[in-house]
Amino acid sequence: MKRIIGYFVLALALLLTAENMSAQTPQWRDMHKVKRGETIYSIARDYGITVDDLVKANPEMATPDYVLKKGEFVCIPFPSGIPADTTTTSKPSPKPTDVTKPETNPGQRAASNVDIRNREVRVGVMLPLHKINGDGQRMLEYYRGVLMACDSLRQNGISVDIHAWNVAENTDIRTFLKEDAEKLDLIIGPLYSKMMKPLSDFVRKHQIKVLIPFSINTPELDTNPYLYQVYQTPGEFCEQSAEHFMKRFGTEHVVIIDCNDSTSRKGMFTSKIRKRLDANNSDYKITNLKSSDQRFFESFTETGRNIVVLNTEKQHEFGAAISKLNSMLLDHPNLDISLFGYTEWMLYAKKNLESFYKFDVHIPTAFYYDEASPRTKRIEQKYRWNFHADMMNTLPHFAITGFDHAYYFIKGMSMYGTHFNGSPGMVGYPAIQTPLVFEQLGDGGHQNRQLMIVHYTKDHHVEIIRY
């Protein structure tokens, strides 16, 4: 059985002989009997040690063929470094409502939502949780964020019973659905499109919500109301970005720069805004990075704002366009220029921050990582304390993504039970990085429609415009 309860797939066979116990220096600080719902993360935190300390003391924890079970014993080592969480070393007293009530029909979800609100929220994570490749490593970090959210929720009186399965790309998800998964309230996953059909059928039968954390092909979203997809498809995101572009800049003078990138994935966006501009009889020009300086300048207006759009997201072409615009401004300093870019540009923001401010860059995105935010700094610090490592240098940061997703959804389900649907205003959780605002697609599933414009203003501020 490939099942994880808590942090990794884990089962611990504890063998302590009299020879161990009689050693002059004790090898272990304590022995811990596993209680229902405990995880490696929560045990490490409660004893003031790191997860790595605990796994090293119990090497079976890293073996994907074991599972942590209630009643078994875990070796608690002496701390070797930074404690798992310096803010608390004891478990908070459970609220009277944190008690599991038996269901009258275990195989079927009750129609009432009272069952969830009066007990712990049962969560299953079905993602590739391994270190074999990039998918597994990213999802392990995402899962760590989920665990941190569960811990924060518990400190606020919300109890979570979390289970996880290492659902790698070459596995059959139906295998994991046989392992008491019908008792779950929420499933987070999967990562691969081929797993959606059997999972969709399963959750429809047992009335379990599914949070699909990343952009995968999910035709079942159109018909299954239990599915919630966080990221839109590229086509849907492009459509929404073009719509908001027109609302904000449709009356401005638009300049589209052809960057001669035959591999660009952004032709769909420039095509959409051109059709909309044509339909509105709006003023726009098309120029080319290779145009002469005079021809290039002739595409701009000196009597209003110029909204510049490139037809590529690539960094090299972005740099070339900035160079061309800077050169033009030397001869025409009064030109008013703003750039409308792409989510990928946030990867270049740190290196090109002054250019972003100078050219009033607007970036449509579903997430925003603000490294200067106190909340971001706190969660990064807690991640280091808990896992003795830094988050991967990616955008978005997967641990923060996992935290946002889990906190929002579990809190919502604890508040509204089965009636929670992710609509605006239901939870009131201000996301650290990835806002969620779900909209139901007809009678089918729900899709996150949150879109932000990250605006780097000319007075050196970052403004977040939410739609």
Secondary structure as UniProt FT lines:
FT   STRAND          3..4
FT   HELIX           18..21
FT   STRAND          30..33
FT   TURN            36..37
FT   HELIX           40..46
FT   TURN            47..48
FT   HELIX           51..57
FT   HELIX           59..62
FT   TURN            64..65
FT   TURN            70..71
FT   STRAND          73..76
FT   TURN            86..87
FT   TURN            96..97
FT   TURN            106..107
FT   HELIX           114..117
FT   STRAND          121..127
FT   HELIX           134..155
FT   TURN            156..157
FT   STRAND          160..166
FT   TURN            169..170
FT   HELIX           173..177
FT   HELIX           181..183
FT   STRAND          186..188
FT   HELIX           193..195
FT   HELIX           196..206
FT   STRAND          209..212
FT   HELIX           219..222
FT   TURN            225..226
FT   STRAND          227..229
FT   HELIX           234..249
FT   TURN            250..251
FT   STRAND          253..258
FT   TURN            262..263
FT   HELIX           267..279
FT   TURN            280..281
FT   STRAND          284..288
FT   TURN            289..290
FT   HELIX           293..297
FT   TURN            298..299
FT   STRAND          305..310
FT   HELIX           315..331
FT   TURN            333..334
FT   STRAND          336..340
FT   HELIX           343..347
FT   TURN            348..352
FT   HELIX           353..358
FT   TURN            359..360
FT   STRAND          362..365
FT   TURN            371..372
FT   HELIX           374..387
FT   HELIX           398..416
FT   HELIX           417..419
FT   TURN            424..425
FT   STRAND          438..440
FT   TURN            442..443
FT   STRAND          446..448
FT   STRAND          452..456
FT   TURN            458..459
FT   STRAND          462..466
//
